[in-house]
Amino acid sequence: MNTPTLQLKNLIGGAWIDGDGVPEHSENPAEPTGAPVAEYRTATEEQLEQAMSAATTAAPGWDRRGLLGRGQVLRRAGQIMEDRAEELAALMTREQGKSLTDSRGEVGATIETLYYHAGAARRPDGATYPSAHPDEIVRTVRRPVGVVGVITPWNFPLQIPVWKIAPALLWGNPVVWKPASFTPALAVALTEILVEAGLPDGVLNLLLGPGHLGASLVKHVDTAAVTFTGSVPVGHTIRDVVIPRGAKLQMELGGHNAALVLPDAHLPSAADAIVAAAMGSTGQKCTATRRVIAVGDCYDALVALLVERVEALTVGRGSDDGIALGPVVSAKARDQISSAVQLAVDEGAQVLATAPVPEAAGHWVQPTLLAGPPELTICREEVFGPVATVLRVPDLDSAIALANATDFGLTASVFTRDERSARRCVDELVAGLIKVNAPSTGSELHAPFGGLRDSSFPAPREQASDAAAEFFTISKTAYVRLAPEADS
């Protein structure tokens, strides 16, 4: 039975309205020749102005709701999402392509994020300091930063938006959100939940549109803060616009993450973790392992284990049982990944292992394990797909140097039983997140998340409530002294 095509609208000032721009649609990457998943008309620059005006108008009332009141809205949103979890997971698999298991995991993590930030409403929101005056209290006060521009990617179409939107709302900020064009139906579904949970009109505005609409959002004079997850080139363009005008900026960009495997590592568990990190979600994670650095004489044994696991991967429709990997998000992505693998082979890489893909129409990419020298282009440039390259080095010094020989610095992992080596890697690897005997992917929502170098921007990190508070507020220091007592 064919699933009806969803008809989507933008949310501006509490009203669901059609865009005034061109018609667009999203598709199922496992069935690109079938009916669209969703159809909509894009928002225009004029509608962006309307959204900014609505957000600015709504700001004072949302601020007066108070931390606890705003936290209650987030808690209610989590409850609604729990009730709709299976429906949302099915929509995610249909529109984004990931396996139903992965979609369910993302929906669950998104619910936990809503509850986490709802609970953060009861954390201390300032500090007190001693004063030289006995009748004076010195304390810090957090205030909303202002309208927050949120631009999010398609690979985690619920979780990453909630990482940003939930704390922005908690701290009293109105939001104008431009989601990725590949997953508009999921953006609308999330927005509907937040509105149903009790958001006042204008506090959250959703604009469905192309990249240039996001560019207009980040340069708008009323956008007080921008939080963005996406590619390095786009991130650098945003940085060059936002920073000169004095707005706040938070960015998480690409990665070229290394997994170091030392000779003393437990190789079977290391191979499990590496394949999960490199190939999971069809390699469409900025934290995915791209380079596997085998140290010393573990190379041959490690390669044998990696080959066995890659060849056993199942690729197919994410809604089918037993599928490990779905399609990549688009035909363009598929062709870019295939071209990068071919270039690596042309440069001298050896294909160690692949897994079969369906013959049916779909944006399928073979999970691929390569071997070759570190000079390969694929060892320097991020390929957003299920491809990893195994490299051989003689010792830990060489492994750390090779892992750091990139412009990125998002995540890294190291597999060893030796705590001294592990501590050295934690100290010397240039990455914002380092995992020991664990995949380079995955993080705890209550711990700070962010990268170094071109993988990020020097600002408060995502996820942790303290870091979120630092980014989504401005801090004031108040000296509150008692007035003299009235004359008796």
C-alpha positions as CSV (number, residue, x, y, z in Angstrom):
1,M,0.0,0.0,0.0
2,N,1.4,3.4,-1.0
3,T,1.9,5.9,1.9
4,P,0.2,9.3,1.2
5,T,2.6,12.1,0.4
6,L,2.7,14.6,3.4
7,Q,1.8,18.2,2.7
8,L,4.0,20.5,4.8
9,K,3.8,24.1,5.8
10,N,6.1,26.6,7.5
11,L,5.4,27.9,11.1
12,I,5.6,31.7,11.4
13,G,4.3,33.5,14.4
14,G,2.2,30.5,15.5
15,A,0.5,30.1,12.1
16,W,1.1,27.2,9.7
17,I,1.4,28.8,6.3
18,D,2.5,27.8,2.8
19,G,5.8,29.2,1.6
20,D,5.8,31.8,-1.1
21,G,8.7,30.2,-2.9
22,V,9.2,27.3,-5.3
23,P,7.7,23.8,-4.8
24,E,10.1,21.2,-3.3
25,H,9.8,17.7,-1.9
26,S,11.7,15.0,0.0
27,E,12.1,11.4,-1.1
28,N,12.7,8.0,0.3
29,P,16.4,7.3,-0.5
30,A,15.6,3.6,-0.7
31,E,12.8,4.2,-3.2
32,P,13.8,7.3,-5.1
33,T,11.5,6.5,-8.0
34,G,8.4,6.2,-5.8
35,A,6.1,8.9,-4.5
36,P,7.6,11.8,-2.6
37,V,7.6,11.5,1.2
38,A,6.6,15.1,1.6
39,E,5.8,18.2,-0.5
40,Y,6.0,21.9,0.4
41,R,6.7,25.3,-0.9
42,T,9.9,27.0,0.3
43,A,9.9,30.1,2.5
44,T,11.1,33.4,1.1
45,E,13.2,36.2,2.3
46,E,10.0,38.2,3.1
47,Q,8.8,35.3,5.3
48,L,12.1,35.2,7.0
49,E,11.5,38.8,8.0
50,Q,8.1,37.8,9.3
51,A,9.6,35.0,11.4
52,M,12.3,37.3,12.8
53,S,9.6,39.9,13.7
54,A,7.4,37.2,15.3
55,A,10.4,35.9,17.4
56,T,11.3,39.4,18.6
57,T,7.7,40.1,19.6
58,A,7.4,36.8,21.5
59,A,10.7,37.2,23.4
60,P,9.5,39.2,26.4
61,G,6.5,36.9,27.2
62,W,8.6,33.8,26.9
63,D,11.2,35.3,29.2
64,R,8.6,36.0,31.8
65,R,7.5,32.3,31.7
66,G,10.5,31.6,33.9
67,L,12.9,28.7,33.9
68,L,10.6,26.2,35.6
69,G,7.7,27.1,33.3
70,R,9.8,26.7,30.2
71,G,11.2,23.4,31.5
72,Q,7.7,22.1,31.9
73,V,7.1,22.7,28.2
74,L,10.2,20.7,27.3
75,R,9.1,17.9,29.6
76,R,5.6,17.8,28.0
77,A,7.3,17.7,24.6
78,G,9.3,14.6,25.7
79,Q,6.1,12.9,26.9
80,I,4.3,13.6,23.5
81,M,7.4,12.3,21.6
82,E,7.3,9.1,23.7
83,D,3.7,8.5,22.7
84,R,4.7,9.0,19.0
85,A,8.1,7.3,19.1
86,E,7.3,4.4,16.7
87,E,5.5,6.8,14.2
88,L,8.5,9.1,14.3
89,A,11.0,6.3,13.8
90,A,9.1,5.0,10.8
91,L,9.0,8.5,9.3
92,M,12.8,8.8,9.9
93,T,13.6,5.6,8.1
94,R,11.3,6.6,5.2
95,E,12.6,10.1,4.8
96,Q,16.3,9.8,5.8
97,G,16.9,6.1,5.0
98,K,18.6,4.8,8.2
99,S,17.6,1.4,9.6
100,L,14.6,1.3,11.8
101,T,16.8,0.2,14.7
102,D,18.9,3.3,14.2
103,S,15.8,5.5,13.9
104,R,14.3,4.1,17.1
105,G,17.6,4.8,18.8
106,E,17.7,8.4,17.7
107,V,14.1,9.0,18.7
108,G,14.9,7.6,22.2
109,A,17.9,9.8,22.5
110,T,15.9,12.8,21.5
111,I,13.3,12.1,24.1
112,E,16.1,11.8,26.7
113,T,17.5,15.2,25.6
114,L,14.2,16.9,26.1
115,Y,13.9,15.4,29.6
116,Y,17.5,16.3,30.4
117,H,17.1,20.0,29.5
118,A,13.7,20.1,31.2
119,G,15.5,18.8,34.4
120,A,18.2,21.4,33.9
121,A,15.6,24.1,34.8
122,R,16.1,23.1,38.4
123,R,19.8,23.5,38.4
124,P,21.4,26.6,39.9
125,D,21.2,29.5,37.5
126,G,23.9,31.7,39.0
127,A,26.5,32.1,41.7
128,T,26.9,34.4,44.8
129,Y,30.2,36.0,45.8
130,P,31.3,37.6,49.1
131,S,31.1,41.4,49.2
132,A,33.3,43.9,51.1
133,H,30.0,45.6,52.2
134,P,28.1,43.7,54.9
135,D,24.7,44.7,53.5
136,E,25.5,43.7,50.0
137,I,25.0,40.5,47.9
138,V,27.0,40.0,44.7
139,R,25.5,37.5,42.4
140,T,25.5,36.5,38.7
141,V,22.3,36.6,36.7
142,R,21.7,34.8,33.4
143,R,19.6,36.5,30.8
144,P,18.4,35.3,27.3
145,V,20.9,36.1,24.5
146,G,18.0,36.9,22.1
147,V,16.8,35.4,18.8
148,V,18.7,32.2,18.1
149,G,19.2,31.1,14.5
150,V,19.3,27.3,14.3
151,I,20.6,25.5,11.2
152,T,20.7,21.7,11.3
153,P,21.7,18.8,9.1
154,W,19.9,15.8,7.8
155,N,21.9,12.9,9.3
156,F,20.4,13.2,12.8
157,P,17.2,15.1,11.9
158,L,15.6,15.0,15.4
159,Q,18.5,14.6,17.8
160,I,20.8,17.4,16.6
161,P,17.9,20.0,16.3
162,V,16.8,19.2,19.9
163,W,20.4,19.5,21.1
164,K,20.2,23.1,20.0
165,I,16.5,24.1,20.2
166,A,15.7,22.6,23.7
167,P,18.4,24.6,25.6
168,A,17.8,27.7,23.5
169,L,14.1,27.6,24.6
170,L,14.9,26.7,28.2
171,W,17.0,29.8,28.6
172,G,14.3,32.1,27.3
173,N,15.3,32.6,23.7
174,P,12.9,32.6,20.7
175,V,14.2,30.4,17.8
176,V,14.1,30.7,14.0
177,W,15.0,27.2,12.6
178,K,16.1,26.4,9.1
179,P,16.4,22.6,8.9
180,A,18.1,20.5,6.2
181,S,16.1,20.2,2.9
182,F,16.4,16.4,2.8
183,T,14.3,15.9,6.0
184,P,11.6,18.5,6.1
185,A,8.8,16.2,7.3
186,L,10.8,15.3,10.4
187,A,11.4,19.0,11.1
188,V,7.6,19.6,10.9
189,A,6.9,16.7,13.1
190,L,9.2,17.9,15.8
191,T,7.9,21.5,15.6
192,E,4.3,20.2,15.9
193,I,5.3,18.4,19.1
194,L,6.9,21.5,20.6
195,V,3.8,23.6,19.7
196,E,1.5,21.0,21.2
197,A,3.6,21.0,24.4
198,G,2.7,24.6,25.0
199,L,5.1,27.0,23.1
200,P,3.5,30.4,22.7
201,D,3.1,31.8,19.2
202,G,6.3,33.1,17.7
203,V,8.7,31.4,20.2
204,L,9.6,28.8,17.6
205,N,9.5,29.6,13.9
206,L,10.2,26.9,11.2
207,L,11.3,27.9,7.7
208,L,11.6,25.2,5.1
209,G,13.9,26.4,2.3
210,P,17.3,26.3,0.5
211,G,20.7,27.1,1.8
212,H,20.6,30.8,0.9
213,L,17.7,31.2,3.3
214,G,20.0,30.0,6.1
215,A,22.6,32.5,4.9
216,S,20.1,35.3,5.3
217,L,19.2,34.1,8.7
218,V,22.8,34.1,10.0
219,K,23.5,37.6,8.7
220,H,20.2,39.1,10.0
221,V,20.8,42.0,12.4
222,D,18.3,40.5,14.9
223,T,19.9,37.1,15.0
224,A,21.8,37.3,18.3
225,A,23.3,33.8,18.2
226,V,23.7,31.1,15.6
227,T,24.1,27.4,16.2
228,F,25.1,25.4,13.2
229,T,26.0,21.8,12.3
230,G,27.2,21.1,8.8
231,S,30.2,21.2,6.5
232,V,33.4,23.0,7.0
233,P,33.1,25.3,3.9
234,V,29.6,26.5,5.0
235,G,30.8,26.8,8.5
236,H,33.6,29.1,7.6
237,T,31.3,31.2,5.5
238,I,28.9,31.6,8.5
239,R,31.9,32.4,10.8
240,D,33.0,35.2,8.5
241,V,29.5,36.7,8.6
242,V,28.5,36.3,12.2
243,I,31.7,37.1,14.1
244,P,32.3,40.6,12.6
245,R,28.8,41.8,13.7
246,G,29.4,40.6,17.2
247,A,26.8,37.8,17.4
248,K,27.4,34.5,19.3
249,L,28.4,31.5,17.2
250,Q,28.5,27.7,18.0
251,M,29.5,25.3,15.2
252,E,30.1,21.6,14.8
253,L,31.6,20.7,11.5
254,G,33.3,17.8,9.8
255,G,35.8,15.2,11.0
256,H,38.4,12.8,9.7
257,N,38.6,10.6,12.7
258,A,41.3,8.1,13.4
259,A,41.1,4.8,15.4
260,L,44.5,3.7,16.8
261,V,45.0,0.0,17.4
262,L,48.0,-0.9,19.5
263,P,49.6,-4.4,19.5
264,D,48.3,-5.2,23.0
265,A,44.6,-4.4,22.1
266,H,41.9,-7.0,22.3
267,L,41.5,-7.2,18.5
268,P,38.1,-8.8,18.1
269,S,36.4,-6.1,20.2
270,A,38.5,-3.4,18.5
271,A,37.3,-4.7,15.1
272,D,33.7,-4.7,16.3
273,A,33.9,-1.1,17.5
274,I,35.8,0.2,14.4
275,V,33.3,-1.4,11.9
276,A,30.4,0.0,13.9
277,A,31.9,3.4,14.0
278,A,33.0,3.5,10.3
279,M,30.0,1.8,8.7
280,G,27.1,2.5,11.1
281,S,24.4,4.8,9.9
282,T,25.9,4.2,6.4
283,G,29.0,6.2,7.5
284,Q,26.9,9.4,7.6
285,K,28.2,10.7,10.9
286,C,30.7,13.4,11.4
287,T,32.2,11.3,14.2
288,A,32.6,8.1,12.0
289,T,36.0,6.4,11.9
290,R,37.7,7.3,8.6
291,R,41.2,6.1,9.2
292,V,42.3,2.9,11.0
293,I,45.9,3.1,12.2
294,A,47.4,-0.3,13.0
295,V,50.5,-0.1,15.2
296,G,53.3,-2.6,14.9
297,D,52.6,-6.2,14.2
298,C,48.9,-6.2,14.8
299,Y,48.1,-5.1,11.2
300,D,47.5,-8.5,9.6
301,A,45.4,-9.9,12.3
302,L,43.3,-6.7,12.6
303,V,42.8,-6.5,8.8
304,A,41.5,-10.1,8.8
305,L,39.0,-9.3,11.5
306,L,37.9,-6.1,9.8
307,V,37.4,-7.8,6.4
308,E,35.3,-10.5,8.0
309,R,33.0,-8.0,9.6
310,V,32.7,-5.7,6.6
311,E,31.8,-8.5,4.3
312,A,29.1,-9.7,6.7
313,L,27.2,-6.3,6.7
314,T,23.7,-6.3,5.3
315,V,22.6,-3.3,3.2
316,G,19.0,-2.7,2.2
317,R,15.8,-0.8,2.9
318,G,15.9,0.4,6.5
319,S,12.4,-0.8,7.1
320,D,13.4,-4.4,6.4
321,D,14.3,-6.9,9.2
322,G,18.0,-7.6,9.7
323,I,19.3,-4.6,7.8
324,A,22.5,-3.1,9.2
325,L,22.9,-0.2,6.7
326,G,20.4,1.7,4.7
327,P,21.0,3.9,1.6
328,V,22.9,7.2,1.7
329,V,20.7,10.3,1.6
330,S,20.8,11.2,-2.1
331,A,22.1,10.3,-5.6
332,K,24.6,13.1,-5.3
333,A,26.0,11.7,-2.1
334,R,26.2,8.2,-3.6
335,D,28.1,9.5,-6.6
336,Q,30.5,11.6,-4.5
337,I,31.3,8.6,-2.3
338,S,31.8,6.3,-5.3
339,S,34.0,8.8,-7.0
340,A,36.2,9.2,-3.9
341,V,36.7,5.4,-3.6
342,Q,37.6,5.2,-7.3
343,L,40.1,8.1,-6.9
344,A,41.7,6.2,-4.0
345,V,42.0,3.1,-6.2
346,D,43.5,5.2,-9.0
347,E,46.0,6.6,-6.5
348,G,47.1,3.1,-5.4
349,A,44.7,2.0,-2.7
350,Q,43.8,-1.6,-2.3
351,V,40.2,-2.7,-1.8
352,L,40.3,-5.1,1.1
353,A,36.6,-5.8,1.5
354,T,33.1,-4.7,0.4
355,A,29.6,-5.8,1.2
356,P,26.9,-6.3,-1.5
357,V,24.1,-3.8,-2.1
358,P,20.6,-4.4,-3.5
359,E,20.0,-4.3,-7.2
360,A,16.8,-2.4,-6.9
361,A,16.6,1.4,-7.3
362,G,18.0,3.3,-4.4
363,H,21.0,5.4,-3.3
364,W,23.1,2.4,-2.4
365,V,26.8,2.5,-1.6
366,Q,29.0,-0.5,-0.9
367,P,30.6,-0.5,2.6
368,T,34.3,-0.4,1.6
369,L,37.5,-1.1,3.5
370,L,40.6,0.2,1.8
371,A,44.4,-0.1,2.5
372,G,47.0,2.3,1.2
373,P,49.5,5.0,2.1
374,P,48.5,8.1,4.1
375,E,49.1,10.3,1.1
376,L,45.8,9.2,-0.5
377,T,43.3,12.0,-1.0
378,I,40.7,10.0,0.9
379,C,43.0,10.1,4.0
380,R,42.8,13.9,4.0
381,E,39.4,14.8,2.7
382,E,36.2,13.7,4.5
383,V,34.0,11.2,2.6
384,F,30.6,11.1,4.2
385,G,29.9,7.4,3.7
386,P,30.7,3.9,4.7
387,V,34.4,3.9,3.7
388,A,37.5,3.5,5.9
389,T,41.2,3.1,5.1
390,V,43.6,1.0,7.1
391,L,47.1,2.4,7.6
392,R,50.2,0.8,9.0
393,V,52.7,2.5,11.3
394,P,55.6,1.1,13.4
395,D,55.0,2.6,16.8
396,L,52.8,4.9,18.9
397,D,54.8,8.0,18.1
398,S,54.1,7.5,14.5
399,A,50.4,6.7,15.1
400,I,49.8,9.9,17.1
401,A,51.6,12.0,14.5
402,L,49.6,10.4,11.6
403,A,46.3,10.7,13.5
404,N,47.0,14.4,14.0
405,A,48.1,15.0,10.4
406,T,44.7,16.5,9.3
407,D,42.9,19.8,9.5
408,F,40.2,18.2,11.5
409,G,40.0,17.5,15.2
410,L,36.6,16.1,16.1
411,T,36.9,12.6,17.6
412,A,39.5,9.8,17.9
413,S,39.6,6.4,19.5
414,V,42.4,4.2,20.8
415,F,42.4,0.5,21.5
416,T,44.9,-0.7,24.1
417,R,45.2,-2.5,27.4
418,D,48.0,-0.2,28.6
419,E,46.8,2.7,30.6
420,R,50.0,4.7,30.1
421,S,49.5,4.5,26.3
422,A,45.8,5.4,26.7
423,R,46.6,8.5,28.9
424,R,49.2,9.6,26.4
425,C,46.7,9.4,23.6
426,V,44.2,11.4,25.6
427,D,46.8,14.1,26.1
428,E,48.4,14.2,22.7
429,L,45.6,13.4,20.1
430,V,44.2,16.5,18.6
431,A,40.5,15.8,19.0
432,G,37.7,17.2,21.1
433,L,36.3,13.8,22.0
434,I,38.6,10.8,22.6
435,K,37.3,7.3,23.3
436,V,39.5,4.5,24.8
437,N,38.5,1.0,23.8
438,A,35.2,2.3,22.4
439,P,33.9,3.5,19.0
440,S,34.7,7.1,17.9
441,T,31.0,7.6,17.5
442,G,28.5,8.2,20.3
443,S,28.5,10.6,23.3
444,E,26.7,11.3,26.5
445,L,24.2,14.2,26.4
446,H,25.3,15.4,29.8
447,A,29.0,15.7,28.8
448,P,30.3,18.5,26.6
449,F,30.6,17.6,22.9
450,G,32.7,19.5,20.3
451,G,35.8,19.4,18.2
452,L,39.1,21.3,17.6
453,R,40.6,22.9,14.5
454,D,38.3,22.9,11.5
455,S,35.9,20.6,13.2
456,S,34.4,23.3,15.4
457,F,34.6,26.9,16.6
458,P,36.0,28.1,19.9
459,A,32.7,28.5,21.8
460,P,30.8,26.7,24.6
461,R,30.3,23.1,23.6
462,E,27.0,21.4,22.8
463,Q,24.9,19.0,25.0
464,A,26.0,19.6,28.6
465,S,23.6,21.9,30.5
466,D,26.4,24.1,31.8
467,A,27.9,24.6,28.3
468,A,24.4,25.2,26.9
469,A,23.7,27.8,29.5
470,E,26.9,29.6,28.7
471,F,26.1,29.8,25.0
472,F,22.4,30.6,25.1
473,T,22.6,33.3,27.8
474,I,24.5,36.5,28.6
475,S,25.7,36.8,32.2
476,K,25.4,39.9,34.4
477,T,26.8,40.5,37.8
478,A,24.5,42.3,40.2
479,Y,25.6,44.1,43.4
480,V,22.5,44.3,45.5
481,R,22.9,46.4,48.6
482,L,20.3,47.1,51.2
483,A,19.0,50.6,51.4
484,P,19.6,52.4,54.7
485,E,17.0,51.9,57.3
486,A,14.4,54.6,57.5
487,D,15.0,57.1,60.3
488,S,13.1,56.1,63.4
